[in-house]
Amino acid sequence: MLQGPAEGRVVLRPGAFDGVKVFTATMFADRGVLGEKVTNWIAEHPENQLTEIIVTQSSDASFHCIAISVFYRQMNRKQAS
């Protein structure tokens, strides 16, 4: 039985964004480390000012998929310092 997606949203800075990075996982072990992957990517890209994060889960009888969408504005180097 196909279930509709569940969604959680965190708005950090309302307004426009100029980039999005999407992280997905369907396997149990991959879902367990997905948050760590997102955290590492954020730490590796300090030039990005996060605007919104959306977590979406979808499922069917066999698979569960988690997607974390990170929306951001890319700051110039002067603003990042």
mmCIF file of the N, C-alpha and C atoms, coordinates in Angstrom:
data_MODEL
# 
_entry.id   MODEL 
# 
loop_
_atom_site.group_PDB 
_atom_site.id 
_atom_site.type_symbol 
_atom_site.label_atom_id 
_atom_site.label_alt_id 
_atom_site.label_comp_id 
_atom_site.label_asym_id 
_atom_site.label_entity_id 
_atom_site.label_seq_id 
_atom_site.pdbx_PDB_ins_code 
_atom_site.Cartn_x 
_atom_site.Cartn_y 
_atom_site.Cartn_z 
_atom_site.occupancy 
_atom_site.B_iso_or_equiv 
_atom_site.pdbx_formal_charge 
_atom_site.auth_seq_id 
_atom_site.auth_comp_id 
_atom_site.auth_asym_id 
_atom_site.auth_atom_id 
_atom_site.pdbx_PDB_model_num 
ATOM 1   N N  . MET A 1 1  ? 0.844  -1.176 0.000  1.00 0.00 ? 1  MET A N  1 
ATOM 2   C CA . MET A 1 1  ? 0.000  0.000  0.000  1.00 0.00 ? 1  MET A CA 1 
ATOM 3   C C  . MET A 1 1  ? 0.887  1.236  0.000  1.00 0.00 ? 1  MET A C  1 
ATOM 4   N N  . LEU A 1 2  ? 0.655  2.134  -0.916 1.00 0.00 ? 2  LEU A N  1 
ATOM 5   C CA . LEU A 1 2  ? 1.429  3.362  -1.041 1.00 0.00 ? 2  LEU A CA 1 
ATOM 6   C C  . LEU A 1 2  ? 0.887  4.401  -0.089 1.00 0.00 ? 2  LEU A C  1 
ATOM 7   N N  . GLN A 1 3  ? 1.764  4.958  0.724  1.00 0.00 ? 3  GLN A N  1 
ATOM 8   C CA . GLN A 1 3  ? 1.377  6.017  1.648  1.00 0.00 ? 3  GLN A CA 1 
ATOM 9   C C  . GLN A 1 3  ? 1.839  7.344  1.075  1.00 0.00 ? 3  GLN A C  1 
ATOM 10  N N  . GLY A 1 4  ? 1.101  8.404  1.362  1.00 0.00 ? 4  GLY A N  1 
ATOM 11  C CA . GLY A 1 4  ? 1.511  9.737  0.931  1.00 0.00 ? 4  GLY A CA 1 
ATOM 12  C C  . GLY A 1 4  ? 2.740  10.183 1.686  1.00 0.00 ? 4  GLY A C  1 
ATOM 13  N N  . PRO A 1 5  ? 3.465  11.135 1.134  1.00 0.00 ? 5  PRO A N  1 
ATOM 14  C CA . PRO A 1 5  ? 4.683  11.594 1.806  1.00 0.00 ? 5  PRO A CA 1 
ATOM 15  C C  . PRO A 1 5  ? 4.363  12.372 3.070  1.00 0.00 ? 5  PRO A C  1 
ATOM 16  N N  . ALA A 1 6  ? 5.213  12.226 4.061  1.00 0.00 ? 6  ALA A N  1 
ATOM 17  C CA . ALA A 1 6  ? 5.164  13.028 5.271  1.00 0.00 ? 6  ALA A CA 1 
ATOM 18  C C  . ALA A 1 6  ? 6.264  14.065 5.140  1.00 0.00 ? 6  ALA A C  1 
ATOM 19  N N  . GLU A 1 7  ? 6.013  15.257 5.658  1.00 0.00 ? 7  GLU A N  1 
ATOM 20  C CA . GLU A 1 7  ? 6.989  16.327 5.458  1.00 0.00 ? 7  GLU A CA 1 
ATOM 21  C C  . GLU A 1 7  ? 7.160  17.130 6.731  1.00 0.00 ? 7  GLU A C  1 
ATOM 22  N N  . GLY A 1 8  ? 8.397  17.525 7.015  1.00 0.00 ? 8  GLY A N  1 
ATOM 23  C CA . GLY A 1 8  ? 8.727  18.450 8.080  1.00 0.00 ? 8  GLY A CA 1 
ATOM 24  C C  . GLY A 1 8  ? 9.528  19.583 7.487  1.00 0.00 ? 8  GLY A C  1 
ATOM 25  N N  . ARG A 1 9  ? 9.283  20.789 7.961  1.00 0.00 ? 9  ARG A N  1 
ATOM 26  C CA . ARG A 1 9  ? 9.913  21.957 7.345  1.00 0.00 ? 9  ARG A CA 1 
ATOM 27  C C  . ARG A 1 9  ? 10.470 22.861 8.436  1.00 0.00 ? 9  ARG A C  1 
ATOM 28  N N  . VAL A 1 10 ? 11.685 23.359 8.206  1.00 0.00 ? 10 VAL A N  1 
ATOM 29  C CA . VAL A 1 10 ? 12.300 24.344 9.088  1.00 0.00 ? 10 VAL A CA 1 
ATOM 30  C C  . VAL A 1 10 ? 12.693 25.532 8.218  1.00 0.00 ? 10 VAL A C  1 
ATOM 31  N N  . VAL A 1 11 ? 12.093 26.686 8.476  1.00 0.00 ? 11 VAL A N  1 
ATOM 32  C CA . VAL A 1 11 ? 12.452 27.899 7.746  1.00 0.00 ? 11 VAL A CA 1 
ATOM 33  C C  . VAL A 1 11 ? 13.442 28.665 8.613  1.00 0.00 ? 11 VAL A C  1 
ATOM 34  N N  . LEU A 1 12 ? 14.657 28.828 8.114  1.00 0.00 ? 12 LEU A N  1 
ATOM 35  C CA . LEU A 1 12 ? 15.718 29.493 8.855  1.00 0.00 ? 12 LEU A CA 1 
ATOM 36  C C  . LEU A 1 12 ? 15.771 30.983 8.554  1.00 0.00 ? 12 LEU A C  1 
ATOM 37  N N  . ARG A 1 13 ? 15.710 31.324 7.295  1.00 0.00 ? 13 ARG A N  1 
ATOM 38  C CA . ARG A 1 13 ? 15.734 32.718 6.842  1.00 0.00 ? 13 ARG A CA 1 
ATOM 39  C C  . ARG A 1 13 ? 14.789 32.823 5.665  1.00 0.00 ? 13 ARG A C  1 
ATOM 40  N N  . PRO A 1 14 ? 13.608 33.398 5.877  1.00 0.00 ? 14 PRO A N  1 
ATOM 41  C CA . PRO A 1 14 ? 12.665 33.467 4.761  1.00 0.00 ? 14 PRO A CA 1 
ATOM 42  C C  . PRO A 1 14 ? 13.222 34.297 3.612  1.00 0.00 ? 14 PRO A C  1 
ATOM 43  N N  . GLY A 1 15 ? 12.795 33.979 2.427  1.00 0.00 ? 15 GLY A N  1 
ATOM 44  C CA . GLY A 1 15 ? 13.225 34.742 1.267  1.00 0.00 ? 15 GLY A CA 1 
ATOM 45  C C  . GLY A 1 15 ? 13.766 33.854 0.172  1.00 0.00 ? 15 GLY A C  1 
ATOM 46  N N  . ALA A 1 16 ? 14.387 34.508 -0.782 1.00 0.00 ? 16 ALA A N  1 
ATOM 47  C CA . ALA A 1 16 ? 14.869 33.819 -1.975 1.00 0.00 ? 16 ALA A CA 1 
ATOM 48  C C  . ALA A 1 16 ? 16.054 32.916 -1.662 1.00 0.00 ? 16 ALA A C  1 
ATOM 49  N N  . PHE A 1 17 ? 16.231 31.911 -2.499 1.00 0.00 ? 17 PHE A N  1 
ATOM 50  C CA . PHE A 1 17 ? 17.391 31.035 -2.433 1.00 0.00 ? 17 PHE A CA 1 
ATOM 51  C C  . PHE A 1 17 ? 17.939 30.900 -3.843 1.00 0.00 ? 17 PHE A C  1 
ATOM 52  N N  . ASP A 1 18 ? 19.217 30.550 -3.946 1.00 0.00 ? 18 ASP A N  1 
ATOM 53  C CA . ASP A 1 18 ? 19.791 30.364 -5.276 1.00 0.00 ? 18 ASP A CA 1 
ATOM 54  C C  . ASP A 1 18 ? 20.439 28.993 -5.444 1.00 0.00 ? 18 ASP A C  1 
ATOM 55  N N  . GLY A 1 19 ? 20.213 28.116 -4.478 1.00 0.00 ? 19 GLY A N  1 
ATOM 56  C CA . GLY A 1 19 ? 20.735 26.770 -4.587 1.00 0.00 ? 19 GLY A CA 1 
ATOM 57  C C  . GLY A 1 19 ? 19.964 25.811 -3.706 1.00 0.00 ? 19 GLY A C  1 
ATOM 58  N N  . VAL A 1 20 ? 19.996 24.547 -4.078 1.00 0.00 ? 20 VAL A N  1 
ATOM 59  C CA . VAL A 1 20 ? 19.388 23.494 -3.269 1.00 0.00 ? 20 VAL A CA 1 
ATOM 60  C C  . VAL A 1 20 ? 20.250 22.240 -3.386 1.00 0.00 ? 20 VAL A C  1 
ATOM 61  N N  . LYS A 1 21 ? 20.431 21.564 -2.270 1.00 0.00 ? 21 LYS A N  1 
ATOM 62  C CA . LYS A 1 21 ? 21.165 20.294 -2.231 1.00 0.00 ? 21 LYS A CA 1 
ATOM 63  C C  . LYS A 1 21 ? 20.204 19.269 -1.635 1.00 0.00 ? 21 LYS A C  1 
ATOM 64  N N  . VAL A 1 22 ? 20.010 18.160 -2.330 1.00 0.00 ? 22 VAL A N  1 
ATOM 65  C CA . VAL A 1 22 ? 19.070 17.137 -1.883 1.00 0.00 ? 22 VAL A CA 1 
ATOM 66  C C  . VAL A 1 22 ? 19.838 15.873 -1.519 1.00 0.00 ? 22 VAL A C  1 
ATOM 67  N N  . PHE A 1 23 ? 19.577 15.364 -0.321 1.00 0.00 ? 23 PHE A N  1 
ATOM 68  C CA . PHE A 1 23 ? 20.180 14.129 0.167  1.00 0.00 ? 23 PHE A CA 1 
ATOM 69  C C  . PHE A 1 23 ? 19.060 13.104 0.293  1.00 0.00 ? 23 PHE A C  1 
ATOM 70  N N  . THR A 1 24 ? 19.260 11.887 -0.211 1.00 0.00 ? 24 THR A N  1 
ATOM 71  C CA . THR A 1 24 ? 18.233 10.855 -0.129 1.00 0.00 ? 24 THR A CA 1 
ATOM 72  C C  . THR A 1 24 ? 18.828 9.533  0.316  1.00 0.00 ? 24 THR A C  1 
ATOM 73  N N  . ALA A 1 25 ? 17.980 8.714  0.921  1.00 0.00 ? 25 ALA A N  1 
ATOM 74  C CA . ALA A 1 25 ? 18.398 7.371  1.319  1.00 0.00 ? 25 ALA A CA 1 
ATOM 75  C C  . ALA A 1 25 ? 17.172 6.471  1.395  1.00 0.00 ? 25 ALA A C  1 
ATOM 76  N N  . THR A 1 26 ? 17.322 5.241  0.933  1.00 0.00 ? 26 THR A N  1 
ATOM 77  C CA . THR A 1 26 ? 16.255 4.254  1.060  1.00 0.00 ? 26 THR A CA 1 
ATOM 78  C C  . THR A 1 26 ? 16.676 3.063  1.930  1.00 0.00 ? 26 THR A C  1 
ATOM 79  N N  . MET A 1 27 ? 17.948 2.732  1.944  1.00 0.00 ? 27 MET A N  1 
ATOM 80  C CA . MET A 1 27 ? 18.421 1.597  2.733  1.00 0.00 ? 27 MET A CA 1 
ATOM 81  C C  . MET A 1 27 ? 18.540 1.995  4.206  1.00 0.00 ? 27 MET A C  1 
ATOM 82  N N  . PHE A 1 28 ? 18.275 1.037  5.090  1.00 0.00 ? 28 PHE A N  1 
ATOM 83  C CA . PHE A 1 28 ? 18.254 1.305  6.529  1.00 0.00 ? 28 PHE A CA 1 
ATOM 84  C C  . PHE A 1 28 ? 19.554 1.950  7.015  1.00 0.00 ? 28 PHE A C  1 
ATOM 85  N N  . ALA A 1 29 ? 20.688 1.366  6.657  1.00 0.00 ? 29 ALA A N  1 
ATOM 86  C CA . ALA A 1 29 ? 21.978 1.890  7.116  1.00 0.00 ? 29 ALA A CA 1 
ATOM 87  C C  . ALA A 1 29 ? 22.224 3.296  6.587  1.00 0.00 ? 29 ALA A C  1 
ATOM 88  N N  . ASP A 1 30 ? 21.853 3.548  5.337  1.00 0.00 ? 30 ASP A N  1 
ATOM 89  C CA . ASP A 1 30 ? 22.029 4.882  4.753  1.00 0.00 ? 30 ASP A CA 1 
ATOM 90  C C  . ASP A 1 30 ? 21.141 5.919  5.435  1.00 0.00 ? 30 ASP A C  1 
ATOM 91  N N  . ARG A 1 31 ? 19.914 5.523  5.780  1.00 0.00 ? 31 ARG A N  1 
ATOM 92  C CA . ARG A 1 31 ? 19.016 6.454  6.489  1.00 0.00 ? 31 ARG A CA 1 
ATOM 93  C C  . ARG A 1 31 ? 19.591 6.817  7.849  1.00 0.00 ? 31 ARG A C  1 
ATOM 94  N N  . GLY A 1 32 ? 20.292 5.870  8.471  1.00 0.00 ? 32 GLY A N  1 
ATOM 95  C CA . GLY A 1 32 ? 20.854 6.102  9.797  1.00 0.00 ? 32 GLY A CA 1 
ATOM 96  C C  . GLY A 1 32 ? 21.966 7.140  9.827  1.00 0.00 ? 32 GLY A C  1 
ATOM 97  N N  . VAL A 1 33 ? 22.634 7.371  8.702  1.00 0.00 ? 33 VAL A N  1 
ATOM 98  C CA . VAL A 1 33 ? 23.736 8.331  8.655  1.00 0.00 ? 33 VAL A CA 1 
ATOM 99  C C  . VAL A 1 33 ? 23.420 9.548  7.789  1.00 0.00 ? 33 VAL A C  1 
ATOM 100 N N  . LEU A 1 34 ? 22.188 9.658  7.335  1.00 0.00 ? 34 LEU A N  1 
ATOM 101 C CA . LEU A 1 34 ? 21.835 10.753 6.440  1.00 0.00 ? 34 LEU A CA 1 
ATOM 102 C C  . LEU A 1 34 ? 22.014 12.117 7.099  1.00 0.00 ? 34 LEU A C  1 
ATOM 103 N N  . GLY A 1 35 ? 21.611 12.241 8.344  1.00 0.00 ? 35 GLY A N  1 
ATOM 104 C CA . GLY A 1 35 ? 21.774 13.507 9.060  1.00 0.00 ? 35 GLY A CA 1 
ATOM 105 C C  . GLY A 1 35 ? 23.232 13.915 9.186  1.00 0.00 ? 35 GLY A C  1 
ATOM 106 N N  . GLU A 1 36 ? 24.099 12.941 9.416  1.00 0.00 ? 36 GLU A N  1 
ATOM 107 C CA . GLU A 1 36 ? 25.538 13.209 9.502  1.00 0.00 ? 36 GLU A CA 1 
ATOM 108 C C  . GLU A 1 36 ? 26.080 13.700 8.156  1.00 0.00 ? 36 GLU A C  1 
ATOM 109 N N  . LYS A 1 37 ? 25.600 13.124 7.064  1.00 0.00 ? 37 LYS A N  1 
ATOM 110 C CA . LYS A 1 37 ? 26.031 13.574 5.731  1.00 0.00 ? 37 LYS A CA 1 
ATOM 111 C C  . LYS A 1 37 ? 25.616 15.019 5.488  1.00 0.00 ? 37 LYS A C  1 
ATOM 112 N N  . VAL A 1 38 ? 24.395 15.357 5.896  1.00 0.00 ? 38 VAL A N  1 
ATOM 113 C CA . VAL A 1 38 ? 23.911 16.730 5.734  1.00 0.00 ? 38 VAL A CA 1 
ATOM 114 C C  . VAL A 1 38 ? 24.752 17.683 6.582  1.00 0.00 ? 38 VAL A C  1 
ATOM 115 N N  . THR A 1 39 ? 24.985 17.318 7.829  1.00 0.00 ? 39 THR A N  1 
ATOM 116 C CA . THR A 1 39 ? 25.785 18.150 8.732  1.00 0.00 ? 39 THR A CA 1 
ATOM 117 C C  . THR A 1 39 ? 27.189 18.371 8.173  1.00 0.00 ? 39 THR A C  1 
ATOM 118 N N  . ASN A 1 40 ? 27.821 17.327 7.650  1.00 0.00 ? 40 ASN A N  1 
ATOM 119 C CA . ASN A 1 40 ? 29.164 17.450 7.076  1.00 0.00 ? 40 ASN A CA 1 
ATOM 120 C C  . ASN A 1 40 ? 29.156 18.367 5.863  1.00 0.00 ? 40 ASN A C  1 
ATOM 121 N N  . TRP A 1 41 ? 28.156 18.234 5.003  1.00 0.00 ? 41 TRP A N  1 
ATOM 122 C CA . TRP A 1 41 ? 28.078 19.080 3.811  1.00 0.00 ? 41 TRP A CA 1 
ATOM 123 C C  . TRP A 1 41 ? 27.917 20.545 4.215  1.00 0.00 ? 41 TRP A C  1 
ATOM 124 N N  . ILE A 1 42 ? 27.077 20.809 5.197  1.00 0.00 ? 42 ILE A N  1 
ATOM 125 C CA . ILE A 1 42 ? 26.892 22.188 5.674  1.00 0.00 ? 42 ILE A CA 1 
ATOM 126 C C  . ILE A 1 42 ? 28.209 22.744 6.203  1.00 0.00 ? 42 ILE A C  1 
ATOM 127 N N  . ALA A 1 43 ? 28.936 21.957 6.989  1.00 0.00 ? 43 ALA A N  1 
ATOM 128 C CA . ALA A 1 43 ? 30.217 22.407 7.553  1.00 0.00 ? 43 ALA A CA 1 
ATOM 129 C C  . ALA A 1 43 ? 31.255 22.657 6.459  1.00 0.00 ? 43 ALA A C  1 
ATOM 130 N N  . GLU A 1 44 ? 31.201 21.881 5.385  1.00 0.00 ? 44 GLU A N  1 
ATOM 131 C CA . GLU A 1 44 ? 32.163 22.025 4.282  1.00 0.00 ? 44 GLU A CA 1 
ATOM 132 C C  . GLU A 1 44 ? 31.824 23.189 3.343  1.00 0.00 ? 44 GLU A C  1 
ATOM 133 N N  . HIS A 1 45 ? 30.670 23.815 3.517  1.00 0.00 ? 45 HIS A N  1 
ATOM 134 C CA . HIS A 1 45 ? 30.227 24.902 2.635  1.00 0.00 ? 45 HIS A CA 1 
ATOM 135 C C  . HIS A 1 45 ? 29.790 26.119 3.450  1.00 0.00 ? 45 HIS A C  1 
ATOM 136 N N  . PRO A 1 46 ? 30.724 26.739 4.181  1.00 0.00 ? 46 PRO A N  1 
ATOM 137 C CA . PRO A 1 46 ? 30.353 27.892 5.013  1.00 0.00 ? 46 PRO A CA 1 
ATOM 138 C C  . PRO A 1 46 ? 29.913 29.111 4.206  1.00 0.00 ? 46 PRO A C  1 
ATOM 139 N N  . GLU A 1 47 ? 30.173 29.111 2.895  1.00 0.00 ? 47 GLU A N  1 
ATOM 140 C CA . GLU A 1 47 ? 29.747 30.233 2.047  1.00 0.00 ? 47 GLU A CA 1 
ATOM 141 C C  . GLU A 1 47 ? 28.239 30.217 1.802  1.00 0.00 ? 47 GLU A C  1 
ATOM 142 N N  . ASN A 1 48 ? 27.568 29.138 2.190  1.00 0.00 ? 48 ASN A N  1 
ATOM 143 C CA . ASN A 1 48 ? 26.127 29.026 1.982  1.00 0.00 ? 48 ASN A CA 1 
ATOM 144 C C  . ASN A 1 48 ? 25.364 29.470 3.226  1.00 0.00 ? 48 ASN A C  1 
ATOM 145 N N  . GLN A 1 49 ? 24.419 30.373 3.038  1.00 0.00 ? 49 GLN A N  1 
ATOM 146 C CA . GLN A 1 49 ? 23.541 30.805 4.122  1.00 0.00 ? 49 GLN A CA 1 
ATOM 147 C C  . GLN A 1 49 ? 22.241 30.008 3.987  1.00 0.00 ? 49 GLN A C  1 
ATOM 148 N N  . LEU A 1 50 ? 21.992 29.100 4.926  1.00 0.00 ? 50 LEU A N  1 
ATOM 149 C CA . LEU A 1 50 ? 20.820 28.244 4.836  1.00 0.00 ? 50 LEU A CA 1 
ATOM 150 C C  . LEU A 1 50 ? 19.548 29.065 4.972  1.00 0.00 ? 50 LEU A C  1 
ATOM 151 N N  . THR A 1 51 ? 18.562 28.755 4.129  1.00 0.00 ? 51 THR A N  1 
ATOM 152 C CA . THR A 1 51 ? 17.284 29.456 4.198  1.00 0.00 ? 51 THR A CA 1 
ATOM 153 C C  . THR A 1 51 ? 16.153 28.540 4.640  1.00 0.00 ? 51 THR A C  1 
ATOM 154 N N  . GLU A 1 52 ? 16.216 27.269 4.258  1.00 0.00 ? 52 GLU A N  1 
ATOM 155 C CA . GLU A 1 52 ? 15.139 26.347 4.606  1.00 0.00 ? 52 GLU A CA 1 
ATOM 156 C C  . GLU A 1 52 ? 15.633 24.913 4.479  1.00 0.00 ? 52 GLU A C  1 
ATOM 157 N N  . ILE A 1 53 ? 15.113 24.044 5.338  1.00 0.00 ? 53 ILE A N  1 
ATOM 158 C CA . ILE A 1 53 ? 15.401 22.614 5.272  1.00 0.00 ? 53 ILE A CA 1 
ATOM 159 C C  . ILE A 1 53 ? 14.065 21.879 5.312  1.00 0.00 ? 53 ILE A C  1 
ATOM 160 N N  . ILE A 1 54 ? 13.869 20.979 4.346  1.00 0.00 ? 54 ILE A N  1 
ATOM 161 C CA . ILE A 1 54 ? 12.639 20.198 4.293  1.00 0.00 ? 54 ILE A CA 1 
ATOM 162 C C  . ILE A 1 54 ? 13.010 18.719 4.347  1.00 0.00 ? 54 ILE A C  1 
ATOM 163 N N  . VAL A 1 55 ? 12.388 17.997 5.271  1.00 0.00 ? 55 VAL A N  1 
ATOM 164 C CA . VAL A 1 55 ? 12.582 16.557 5.390  1.00 0.00 ? 55 VAL A CA 1 
ATOM 165 C C  . VAL A 1 55 ? 11.296 15.885 4.919  1.00 0.00 ? 55 VAL A C  1 
ATOM 166 N N  . THR A 1 56 ? 11.442 14.975 3.959  1.00 0.00 ? 56 THR A N  1 
ATOM 167 C CA . THR A 1 56 ? 10.294 14.285 3.392  1.00 0.00 ? 56 THR A CA 1 
ATOM 168 C C  . THR A 1 56 ? 10.494 12.785 3.509  1.00 0.00 ? 56 THR A C  1 
ATOM 169 N N  . GLN A 1 57 ? 9.445  12.091 3.937  1.00 0.00 ? 57 GLN A N  1 
ATOM 170 C CA . GLN A 1 57 ? 9.481  10.633 3.995  1.00 0.00 ? 57 GLN A CA 1 
ATOM 171 C C  . GLN A 1 57 ? 8.368  10.098 3.116  1.00 0.00 ? 57 GLN A C  1 
ATOM 172 N N  . SER A 1 58 ? 8.694  9.114  2.307  1.00 0.00 ? 58 SER A N  1 
ATOM 173 C CA . SER A 1 58 ? 7.673  8.418  1.526  1.00 0.00 ? 58 SER A CA 1 
ATOM 174 C C  . SER A 1 58 ? 7.904  6.922  1.669  1.00 0.00 ? 58 SER A C  1 
ATOM 175 N N  . SER A 1 59 ? 6.829  6.165  1.572  1.00 0.00 ? 59 SER A N  1 
ATOM 176 C CA . SER A 1 59 ? 6.918  4.722  1.803  1.00 0.00 ? 59 SER A CA 1 
ATOM 177 C C  . SER A 1 59 ? 5.960  3.971  0.895  1.00 0.00 ? 59 SER A C  1 
ATOM 178 N N  . ASP A 1 60 ? 6.320  2.724  0.625  1.00 0.00 ? 60 ASP A N  1 
ATOM 179 C CA . ASP A 1 60 ? 5.374  1.771  0.068  1.00 0.00 ? 60 ASP A CA 1 
ATOM 180 C C  . ASP A 1 60 ? 5.512  0.506  0.908  1.00 0.00 ? 60 ASP A C  1 
ATOM 181 N N  . ALA A 1 61 ? 4.980  -0.588 0.459  1.00 0.00 ? 61 ALA A N  1 
ATOM 182 C CA . ALA A 1 61 ? 5.004  -1.808 1.264  1.00 0.00 ? 61 ALA A CA 1 
ATOM 183 C C  . ALA A 1 61 ? 6.410  -2.323 1.540  1.00 0.00 ? 61 ALA A C  1 
ATOM 184 N N  . SER A 1 62 ? 7.365  -1.992 0.676  1.00 0.00 ? 62 SER A N  1 
ATOM 185 C CA . SER A 1 62 ? 8.713  -2.549 0.806  1.00 0.00 ? 62 SER A CA 1 
ATOM 186 C C  . SER A 1 62 ? 9.791  -1.545 1.158  1.00 0.00 ? 62 SER A C  1 
ATOM 187 N N  . PHE A 1 63 ? 9.632  -0.291 0.757  1.00 0.00 ? 63 PHE A N  1 
ATOM 188 C CA . PHE A 1 63 ? 10.722 0.674  0.884  1.00 0.00 ? 63 PHE A CA 1 
ATOM 189 C C  . PHE A 1 63 ? 10.272 1.943  1.590  1.00 0.00 ? 63 PHE A C  1 
ATOM 190 N N  . HIS A 1 64 ? 11.198 2.523  2.299  1.00 0.00 ? 64 HIS A N  1 
ATOM 191 C CA . HIS A 1 64 ? 11.004 3.818  2.941  1.00 0.00 ? 64 HIS A CA 1 
ATOM 192 C C  . HIS A 1 64 ? 12.109 4.731  2.428  1.00 0.00 ? 64 HIS A C  1 
ATOM 193 N N  . CYS A 1 65 ? 11.747 5.896  1.970  1.00 0.00 ? 65 CYS A N  1 
ATOM 194 C CA . CYS A 1 65 ? 12.731 6.843  1.455  1.00 0.00 ? 65 CYS A CA 1 
ATOM 195 C C  . CYS A 1 65 ? 12.677 8.125  2.280  1.00 0.00 ? 65 CYS A C  1 
ATOM 196 N N  . ILE A 1 66 ? 13.828 8.592  2.669  1.00 0.00 ? 66 ILE A N  1 
ATOM 197 C CA . ILE A 1 66 ? 13.964 9.871  3.358  1.00 0.00 ? 66 ILE A CA 1 
ATOM 198 C C  . ILE A 1 66 ? 14.710 10.809 2.426  1.00 0.00 ? 66 ILE A C  1 
ATOM 199 N N  . ALA A 1 67 ? 14.195 12.020 2.287  1.00 0.00 ? 67 ALA A N  1 
ATOM 200 C CA . ALA A 1 67 ? 14.881 13.064 1.522  1.00 0.00 ? 67 ALA A CA 1 
ATOM 201 C C  . ALA A 1 67 ? 15.026 14.288 2.406  1.00 0.00 ? 67 ALA A C  1 
ATOM 202 N N  . ILE A 1 68 ? 16.205 14.854 2.433  1.00 0.00 ? 68 ILE A N  1 
ATOM 203 C CA . ILE A 1 68 ? 16.460 16.105 3.136  1.00 0.00 ? 68 ILE A CA 1 
ATOM 204 C C  . ILE A 1 68 ? 16.899 17.114 2.085  1.00 0.00 ? 68 ILE A C  1 
ATOM 205 N N  . SER A 1 69 ? 16.085 18.146 1.906  1.00 0.00 ? 69 SER A N  1 
ATOM 206 C CA . SER A 1 69 ? 16.368 19.196 0.923  1.00 0.00 ? 69 SER A CA 1 
ATOM 207 C C  . SER A 1 69 ? 16.844 20.430 1.662  1.00 0.00 ? 69 SER A C  1 
ATOM 208 N N  . VAL A 1 70 ? 18.047 20.885 1.331  1.00 0.00 ? 70 VAL A N  1 
ATOM 209 C CA . VAL A 1 70 ? 18.660 22.045 1.987  1.00 0.00 ? 70 VAL A CA 1 
ATOM 210 C C  . VAL A 1 70 ? 18.682 23.190 0.973  1.00 0.00 ? 70 VAL A C  1 
ATOM 211 N N  . PHE A 1 71 ? 17.935 24.249 1.270  1.00 0.00 ? 71 PHE A N  1 
ATOM 212 C CA . PHE A 1 71 ? 17.883 25.431 0.414  1.00 0.00 ? 71 PHE A CA 1 
ATOM 213 C C  . PHE A 1 71 ? 18.832 26.481 0.991  1.00 0.00 ? 71 PHE A C  1 
ATOM 214 N N  . TYR A 1 72 ? 19.540 27.193 0.124  1.00 0.00 ? 72 TYR A N  1 
ATOM 215 C CA . TYR A 1 72 ? 20.530 28.151 0.609  1.00 0.00 ? 72 TYR A CA 1 
ATOM 216 C C  . TYR A 1 72 ? 20.706 29.309 -0.364 1.00 0.00 ? 72 TYR A C  1 
ATOM 217 N N  . ARG A 1 73 ? 21.297 30.384 0.177  1.00 0.00 ? 73 ARG A N  1 
ATOM 218 C CA . ARG A 1 73 ? 21.791 31.501 -0.631 1.00 0.00 ? 73 ARG A CA 1 
ATOM 219 C C  . ARG A 1 73 ? 23.303 31.440 -0.551 1.00 0.00 ? 73 ARG A C  1 
ATOM 220 N N  . GLN A 1 74 ? 23.943 31.593 -1.684 1.00 0.00 ? 74 GLN A N  1 
ATOM 221 C CA . GLN A 1 74 ? 25.404 31.571 -1.687 1.00 0.00 ? 74 GLN A CA 1 
ATOM 222 C C  . GLN A 1 74 ? 25.902 32.979 -1.413 1.00 0.00 ? 74 GLN A C  1 
ATOM 223 N N  . MET A 1 75 ? 26.630 33.109 -0.313 1.00 0.00 ? 75 MET A N  1 
ATOM 224 C CA . MET A 1 75 ? 27.179 34.407 0.068  1.00 0.00 ? 75 MET A CA 1 
ATOM 225 C C  . MET A 1 75 ? 28.509 34.611 -0.635 1.00 0.00 ? 75 MET A C  1 
ATOM 226 N N  . ASN A 1 76 ? 28.870 35.882 -0.876 1.00 0.00 ? 76 ASN A N  1 
ATOM 227 C CA . ASN A 1 76 ? 30.200 36.109 -1.458 1.00 0.00 ? 76 ASN A CA 1 
ATOM 228 C C  . ASN A 1 76 ? 31.252 35.940 -0.366 1.00 0.00 ? 76 ASN A C  1 
ATOM 229 N N  . ARG A 1 77 ? 32.479 35.872 -0.727 1.00 0.00 ? 77 ARG A N  1 
ATOM 230 C CA . ARG A 1 77 ? 33.576 35.595 0.217  1.00 0.00 ? 77 ARG A CA 1 
ATOM 231 C C  . ARG A 1 77 ? 33.673 36.635 1.333  1.00 0.00 ? 77 ARG A C  1 
ATOM 232 N N  . LYS A 1 78 ? 33.404 37.909 1.032  1.00 0.00 ? 78 LYS A N  1 
ATOM 233 C CA . LYS A 1 78 ? 33.490 38.948 2.069  1.00 0.00 ? 78 LYS A CA 1 
ATOM 234 C C  . LYS A 1 78 ? 32.471 38.699 3.171  1.00 0.00 ? 78 LYS A C  1 
ATOM 235 N N  . GLN A 1 79 ? 31.237 38.317 2.797  1.00 0.00 ? 79 GLN A N  1 
ATOM 236 C CA . GLN A 1 79 ? 30.201 38.066 3.786  1.00 0.00 ? 79 GLN A CA 1 
ATOM 237 C C  . GLN A 1 79 ? 30.475 36.812 4.586  1.00 0.00 ? 79 GLN A C  1 
ATOM 238 N N  . ALA A 1 80 ? 31.137 35.807 3.997  1.00 0.00 ? 80 ALA A N  1 
ATOM 239 C CA . ALA A 1 80 ? 31.406 34.558 4.673  1.00 0.00 ? 80 ALA A CA 1 
ATOM 240 C C  . ALA A 1 80 ? 32.436 34.706 5.791  1.00 0.00 ? 80 ALA A C  1 
ATOM 241 N N  . SER A 1 81 ? 33.302 35.714 5.705  1.00 0.00 ? 81 SER A N  1 
ATOM 242 C CA . SER A 1 81 ? 34.364 35.881 6.704  1.00 0.00 ? 81 SER A CA 1 
ATOM 243 C C  . SER A 1 81 ? 33.841 36.506 7.980  1.00 0.00 ? 81 SER A C  1 
# 
